[in-house]
């Protein structure tokens, strides 16, 4: 078994991980674990933009705070929301210093758009609708200039190394064969989302809840796992068998698109005075109700009044993708339906990203600092990654180095080439049907029975492989979601129970 000693180990190379790494003192060695390749992250898929007030105008700051609290049904950690909003400008400017170029008008002014739940235009974007991809491109380029940052691709993090509630690093599987232990003074979980627990998701294939799974097995505090956000408008392709669903950005509704049911009626006025620009939980639940009432499995996004030329320039990524599906934005109705999109809860952290275990931090979608409450406000996710990533980096930078005294090893298992696809498929089907937008006690209990059997089988036959640990992380997290949903009996935010 190989050991590597380092100052900081970061598990995950999306925005939450890479931005944190770039803000850590260049005198410290930083190792970044990447499960597959650097281009495969949820951050790359982010279309709409990053919310933030660039000028500290108290009225605007208060409005962003208020919008975030309203979207989260006021279950938010108010102090975390204040941090998110007030530190936005500092960190967005840092992005620009890393050569992130936001869209500007002919006068050089940054263009801003509006999305659901926002009371004003405060969302910055790049390439029209390729914000995440372009931010990550710039930051990865910056990473390669840093001699202290070491990136390890095709490496699966397996278990946290810990003793007496202190973290000493992580054990990993390199290229599916070699076990490596990273012994670190500080460990950061930035593993992203849980999307592949569900049968349909906007998440990338690597979103298998690895951080939450590792944290759970190390008895680290978790919270809010019942709150799973469903994006209202993923492209609905009835012929596709893929788990991944193409996202149709909320910014399109921010620019004036309408939602129509299968009978051609605009319906959001029945559910919210904000119409199509209501928060995501409200819109997703409204679409669910319309699909139920009209006996169909999708609704439509109407962009015909916005014009093809404008849409092609404003949303080139979406326009070009829909063209491959024989749909022309501005001319044709776009079939859409809600699918799993974002994990609101996760590993409980404080305002500096510190978990309940010493020397262990978490950032991004796998973490829960309380900023989102019961439902995330659109385009606050990228902002969360940079604001709290910067705070984590500052906390680590201000720590004194210490000698690491850790000799323990993770138990090694045999490695078998099982792919666990049947378990993952059954898990996705179960979660879609019983732990989706609308939940019942009977459905949750039935799902728990199915998933408990999966967990029992996985525990019975441990396997030192990437596929095994992905399946284990997914199944364990699914059970936590189900139990959390059973424990919260009232409907609030994106947790909706009818009994």
C-alpha positions in Angstrom: 0.0 0.0 0.0 1.3 3.4 -1.0 1.1 6.5 1.3 1.3 10.2 0.3 1.7 12.9 2.9 0.2 16.3 2.2 -1.1 19.4 3.8 -4.5 19.4 2.2 -6.4 16.7 0.4 -9.5 17.7 -1.6 -11.9 15.0 -2.7 -13.7 16.4 -5.8 -12.7 18.7 -8.6 -15.8 20.7 -9.3 -16.1 24.4 -8.5 -16.3 23.6 -4.7 -13.0 21.8 -4.8 -10.9 23.7 -7.3 -11.9 27.2 -6.1 -11.0 26.2 -2.6 -7.6 24.8 -3.8 -6.8 28.1 -5.6 -7.3 30.1 -2.4 -5.1 27.9 -0.2 -1.6 29.3 0.6 0.7 28.4 -2.2 3.3 27.2 0.4 1.0 24.3 1.3 0.8 21.1 -0.7 -2.7 20.5 -2.1 -3.8 17.2 -3.6 -7.0 16.9 -5.5 -8.7 13.5 -6.0 -10.7 13.3 -9.2 -12.9 10.2 -9.6 -12.8 10.3 -13.4 -11.5 13.2 -15.5 -11.5 16.9 -14.8 -14.1 17.6 -17.4 -16.7 15.4 -15.8 -18.4 17.4 -13.0 -21.8 18.8 -12.2 -20.2 22.3 -12.2 -19.5 21.9 -15.9 -23.2 21.4 -16.5 -24.4 24.6 -14.8 -26.1 26.8 -17.5 -28.0 29.7 -15.9 -25.3 31.6 -14.0 -24.1 32.7 -10.6 -26.2 35.0 -8.5 -24.6 37.9 -6.7 -24.6 41.7 -6.0 -21.4 43.2 -7.3 -22.0 46.6 -5.6 -22.6 46.8 -1.9 -25.9 48.6 -2.0 -27.7 47.7 1.2 -31.1 47.6 -0.4 -29.9 45.1 -3.1 -28.1 43.0 -0.5 -31.2 42.8 1.7 -33.3 41.9 -1.4 -31.0 38.9 -2.2 -31.1 37.8 1.4 -34.9 38.0 1.5 -35.3 36.2 -1.8 -33.0 33.4 -0.5 -35.0 33.1 2.7 -38.4 33.1 0.9 -37.2 30.4 -1.5 -36.0 28.3 1.4 -39.3 28.6 3.3 -37.4 30.5 6.0 -35.7 27.2 7.2 -32.4 28.7 6.2 -29.5 29.5 8.6 -29.9 33.3 8.4 -26.3 33.9 9.3 -25.1 31.6 6.5 -27.4 33.5 4.0 -25.9 36.8 5.2 -22.4 35.5 4.6 -23.4 34.1 1.1 -24.8 37.4 -0.1 -22.4 39.9 1.5 -19.3 38.0 0.4 -20.5 37.4 -3.1 -18.8 40.5 -4.7 -15.4 39.7 -3.2 -15.4 36.1 -4.6 -16.9 37.0 -8.0 -14.1 39.5 -8.4 -11.7 36.7 -7.5 -13.2 34.7 -10.3 -12.6 37.5 -12.7 -9.0 37.7 -11.5 -8.7 34.1 -12.5 -9.7 35.2 -16.0 -13.4 34.2 -15.8 -15.0 36.5 -18.4 -18.7 37.2 -17.8 -21.0 38.3 -20.6 -21.0 42.0 -21.2 -22.9 44.5 -23.4 -21.4 46.8 -26.0 -20.4 49.3 -23.3 -18.5 46.7 -21.3 -21.1 46.4 -18.6 -21.7 42.9 -17.2 -25.0 41.5 -18.4 -27.5 40.3 -15.7 -30.4 38.0 -16.0 -33.3 36.9 -13.7 -34.5 33.5 -12.6 -37.3 32.0 -10.5 -37.5 33.4 -7.0 -35.3 36.4 -7.7 -36.9 39.9 -7.4 -34.4 41.5 -9.6 -31.8 40.8 -12.3 -28.6 39.8 -10.4 -27.4 36.7 -12.2 -24.1 36.8 -14.1 -23.6 34.4 -17.0 -21.0 33.3 -19.6 -21.5 32.3 -23.2 -25.2 32.9 -22.8 -25.8 29.5 -21.1 -22.5 27.8 -20.5 -21.5 29.5 -17.2 -20.3 26.5 -15.3 -18.3 25.1 -18.2 -16.5 28.4 -18.8 -15.8 29.0 -15.2 -14.3 25.6 -14.8 -12.2 26.0 -17.9 -10.6 29.2 -16.5 -10.1 27.7 -13.1 -8.6 24.5 -14.3 -6.2 26.5 -16.4 -5.2 28.4 -13.3 -4.7 25.2 -11.4 -2.2 23.9 -13.9 0.0 27.0 -13.2 0.2 26.2 -9.5 3.2 24.1 -8.5 1.7 23.3 -5.1 -1.5 21.7 -6.6 -1.3 18.0 -7.6 -4.3 16.6 -9.5 -5.0 12.8 -9.4 -7.5 11.7 -12.1 -9.2 8.3 -12.2 -9.0 7.9 -8.5 -11.9 6.8 -6.3 -12.0 7.9 -2.6 -13.1 5.0 -0.5 -13.0 5.8 3.2 -12.0 8.6 5.5 -9.0 7.9 7.8 -10.0 8.9 11.3 -9.5 8.3 15.0 -11.0 10.0 18.1 -13.2 12.3 15.9 -10.2 13.6 14.0 -9.6 13.1 10.3 -6.2 12.2 9.0 -6.9 11.9 5.3 -8.5 9.4 3.0 -7.9 6.0 1.4 -8.3 5.8 -2.4 -8.3 3.3 -5.3 -6.0 4.4 -8.1 -7.1 3.3 -11.6 -9.2 0.6 -10.1 -6.3 -1.4 -8.7 -3.8 0.3 -6.4 -4.8 1.4 -2.9 -3.3 4.7 -1.8 -3.6 6.5 1.5 -3.3 10.3 1.6 -2.3 11.4 5.1 -3.3 15.0 5.4 -3.4 17.8 8.0 -6.7 18.9 6.5 -9.3 17.0 4.4 -12.0 18.6 2.3 -15.1 16.8 0.9 -16.3 18.4 -2.3 -17.8 15.4 -4.0 -20.9 17.0 -5.4 -24.4 15.7 -5.7 -26.5 12.5 -5.3 -28.3 12.5 -8.6 -27.7 9.0 -9.7 -29.6 7.7 -6.7 -32.6 8.6 -8.9 -33.6 7.1 -12.2 -33.7 10.5 -13.9 -31.4 13.4 -13.1 -29.7 16.4 -14.5 -26.5 15.4 -12.7 -23.4 13.9 -14.3 -22.7 10.2 -14.0 -20.2 10.7 -11.2 -22.8 12.1 -8.8 -23.1 9.0 -6.6 -23.2 10.7 -3.1 -19.6 9.6 -2.3 -19.0 12.4 0.3 -22.2 11.7 2.2 -21.5 8.0 2.1 -18.0 8.4 3.5 -19.2 10.9 6.1 -22.1 8.6 7.2 -19.7 5.6 7.7 -17.4 7.9 9.8 -20.4 9.0 12.1 -20.2 12.6 10.9 -23.3 14.7 11.4 -25.7 15.0 8.4 -28.9 17.1 8.1 -31.7 18.0 5.7 -31.5 15.0 3.4 -35.3 15.0 2.9 -34.9 18.1 0.8 -34.3 17.1 -2.7 -34.8 19.7 -5.4 -36.4 18.8 -8.7 -35.6 21.1 -11.6 -38.9 22.0 -13.2 -37.8 22.0 -16.8 -35.6 19.1 -18.0 -36.0 18.2 -21.7 -38.5 15.4 -22.0 -37.5 12.8 -24.5 -39.9 9.9 -24.3 -37.6 7.7 -26.4 -34.4 8.2 -24.3 -33.5 5.5 -21.9 -30.6 7.5 -20.4 -30.6 8.4 -16.7 -29.2 11.8 -17.6 -31.7 14.5 -18.6 -30.7 17.6 -20.5 -31.4 20.8 -18.5 -33.5 23.6 -19.9 -32.2 26.6 -18.0 -34.5 28.5 -15.7 -33.0 31.7 -17.3 -35.3 31.1 -20.3 -38.3 31.7 -18.1 -36.4 34.6 -16.6 -36.3 36.1 -20.1 -40.0 35.6 -20.6 -40.8 32.0 -21.6 -44.2 30.5 -20.5 -45.3 27.1 -19.2 -48.2 25.4 -21.0 -50.0 22.2 -20.1 -50.8 19.5 -22.6 -54.0 21.4 -23.5 -52.1 24.5 -24.4 -53.1 26.5 -21.3 -50.8 28.7 -19.3 -51.3 27.3 -15.8 -48.9 28.9 -13.3 -51.4 31.6 -12.3 -53.3 28.9 -10.4 -50.3 28.2 -8.2 -48.3 31.4 -7.6 -48.6 35.2 -8.2 -45.0 35.0 -9.4 -46.2 32.8 -12.3 -43.3 31.1 -14.1 -40.8 32.9 -11.9 -41.9 31.2 -8.6 -39.2 29.3 -6.7 -38.4 25.8 -8.1 -40.3 23.8 -5.5 -43.5 25.7 -6.3 -43.0 25.3 -10.1 -42.1 21.6 -9.9 -45.1 20.8 -7.7 -47.4 22.8 -10.0 -46.1 20.9 -13.1 -46.6 17.6 -11.3 -50.2 18.5 -10.5 -50.8 19.6 -14.1 -49.4 16.3 -15.5 -51.6 14.4 -13.0 -54.7 16.3 -13.9 -54.2 16.1 -17.7 -53.0 12.4 -17.7 -49.7 13.1 -19.3 -46.0 12.9 -18.4 -44.8 16.4 -19.5 -45.8 20.0 -20.1 -44.4 22.5 -22.5 -42.1 25.5 -22.4 -43.3 28.2 -24.9 -40.6 30.5 -26.3 -42.4 31.3 -29.6 -43.0 34.9 -28.6 -39.3 35.5 -27.9 -38.0 34.8 -31.4 -35.5 32.3 -32.8 -32.7 34.8 -33.5 -32.7 36.2 -30.0 -32.8 32.7 -28.4 -30.0 31.3 -30.6 -27.7 34.1 -29.5 -28.8 34.2 -25.8 -28.9 30.4 -25.2 -26.6 28.8 -27.8 -26.0 25.6 -25.8 -29.7 24.8 -25.4 -30.6 26.0 -28.9 -28.0 23.6 -30.5 -29.0 20.7 -28.3 -32.7 21.1 -29.1 -31.9 21.3 -32.8 -30.4 17.8 -32.6 -33.8 16.8 -31.2 -35.6 18.4 -34.2 -36.9 21.2 -32.0 -36.3 24.9 -32.9 -36.4 27.4 -30.0 -38.6 30.3 -30.9 -40.7 28.2 -33.3 -41.6 24.9 -31.5 -43.0 24.1 -28.1 -40.4 22.4 -25.9 -41.6 19.3 -23.9 -40.3 19.5 -20.3 -40.8 17.7 -17.0 -39.3 17.9 -13.5 -36.4 15.6 -12.6 -33.9 15.4 -9.7 -31.5 18.2 -9.8 -29.9 19.3 -6.5 -29.3 18.0 -3.0 -30.3 20.7 -0.5 -29.1 18.9 2.7 -25.9 17.0 3.3 -22.9 17.0 5.6 -23.5 19.5 8.4 -20.9 22.3 8.5 -20.4 25.6 10.2 -19.8 29.0 8.5 -16.2 28.0 7.8 -17.1 24.7 6.3 -15.9 22.7 9.3 -17.8 19.4 9.9 -18.5 17.7 13.2 -15.1 15.9 12.8 -11.8 17.8 13.5 -9.7 18.7 10.4 -12.5 17.7 8.1 -14.3 20.2 5.9 -17.1 20.0 3.3 -18.1 22.4 0.5 -20.6 22.5 -2.3 -23.5 20.2 -2.9 -22.4 17.5 -0.5 -22.3 20.0 2.4 -25.1 21.7 4.3 -24.4 25.0 5.9 -28.1 25.9 6.0 -27.9 28.5 3.3 -30.6 26.9 1.2 -33.2 26.1 3.8 -35.9 23.8 2.4 -35.3 24.8 -1.2 -32.4 26.4 -3.1 -32.8 29.7 -4.8 -31.8 29.5 -8.5 -28.1 30.2 -9.2 -27.1 30.4 -5.5 -25.2 27.0 -5.9 -22.2 28.3 -7.7 -22.1 31.2 -5.4 -22.1 28.9 -2.4 -19.1 27.0 -3.7 -16.9 30.1 -4.0 -18.0 32.0 -0.9 -17.6 29.0 1.5 -14.6 27.6 -0.5 -12.9 30.9 0.2 -13.8 30.6 3.9 -12.5 27.1 4.2 -9.2 28.2 2.5 -8.8 31.1 4.9 -9.5 28.8 7.9 -6.8 26.4 6.7 -4.4 29.2 5.9 -4.7 30.5 9.5 -4.0 27.1 11.1 -0.5 26.2 12.3 1.0 23.1 10.8 1.1 20.1 13.1 2.7 16.7 13.1 0.4 13.9 12.0 0.4 10.8 14.1 -1.7 8.2 12.3 -0.7 4.6 11.6 -4.1 3.0 11.1 -5.2 1.4 7.8 -8.5 0.7 6.2 -9.5 -3.0 6.0 -8.7 -4.4 2.5 -11.2 -6.5 0.6 -10.9 -8.7 -2.4 -11.6 -7.0 -5.7 -14.3 -8.4 -8.0 -15.3 -6.9 -11.4 -19.0 -6.7 -10.6 -20.7 -3.6 -12.0 -23.7 -3.4 -9.7 -25.9 -2.0 -12.5 -29.0 -4.0 -11.5 -28.9 -2.6 -8.0 -28.4 1.0 -9.3 -31.2 0.6 -11.8 -33.6 -0.8 -9.2 -32.6 1.9 -6.7 -33.3 4.7 -9.3 -36.7 3.2 -10.2 -37.6 3.0 -6.5 -36.5 6.5 -5.6 -38.3 8.0 -8.6 -41.6 6.3 -7.8 -41.7 6.6 -4.0 -39.3 9.4 -3.0 -39.9 11.9 -5.7 -41.7 15.2 -5.8 -44.8 13.9 -3.9 -44.4 11.4 -1.1 -46.6 9.2 1.1 -45.9 7.4 4.3 -46.8 4.0 2.7 -44.6 4.7 -0.3 -41.6 5.7 1.8 -41.9 2.6 4.0 -42.2 0.4 0.9 -39.1 2.1 -0.6 -37.2 1.6 2.7 -37.9 -2.1 2.7 -36.5 -2.5 -0.8 -33.4 -0.4 -0.1 -32.7 -2.0 3.2 -32.4 -5.4 1.4 -29.9 -3.8 -1.1 -27.8 -2.5 1.8 -27.9 -5.9 3.5 -26.6 -7.6 0.3 -23.9 -5.0 -0.2 -22.7 -5.3 3.4 -22.6 -9.1 3.1 -20.2 -9.1 0.2 -17.8 -6.1 0.4 -15.7 -5.5 -2.7 -12.6 -3.3 -3.1 -13.8 -1.6 -6.3 -15.1 1.7 -7.5 -18.4 0.3 -8.6 -19.0 -1.3 -5.2 -18.3 1.9 -3.3 -20.5 3.9 -5.6 -23.4 1.5 -5.1 -22.8 1.5 -1.3 -22.7 5.3 -1.1 -25.9 5.5 -3.2 -27.8 2.9 -1.2 -26.7 4.3 2.2 -27.6 7.9 1.2 -31.0 6.7 -0.2 -31.9 5.2 3.2 -31.0 8.4 5.0 -33.2 10.4 2.5 -36.1 8.0 3.1 -35.7 8.1 6.9 -35.5 11.9 6.8 -38.6 12.1 4.7 -40.4 9.8 7.1 -39.4 11.9 10.1 -40.5 15.2 8.6 -44.3 14.7 8.4 -45.2 18.3 7.3 -44.8 19.5 3.8 -42.4 22.4 3.3 -40.1 23.5 0.5 -39.2 20.7 -1.8 -40.3 18.0 0.7 -44.0 17.4 -0.1 -46.0 14.7 1.6 -49.7 14.0 1.1 -49.9 11.8 4.2 
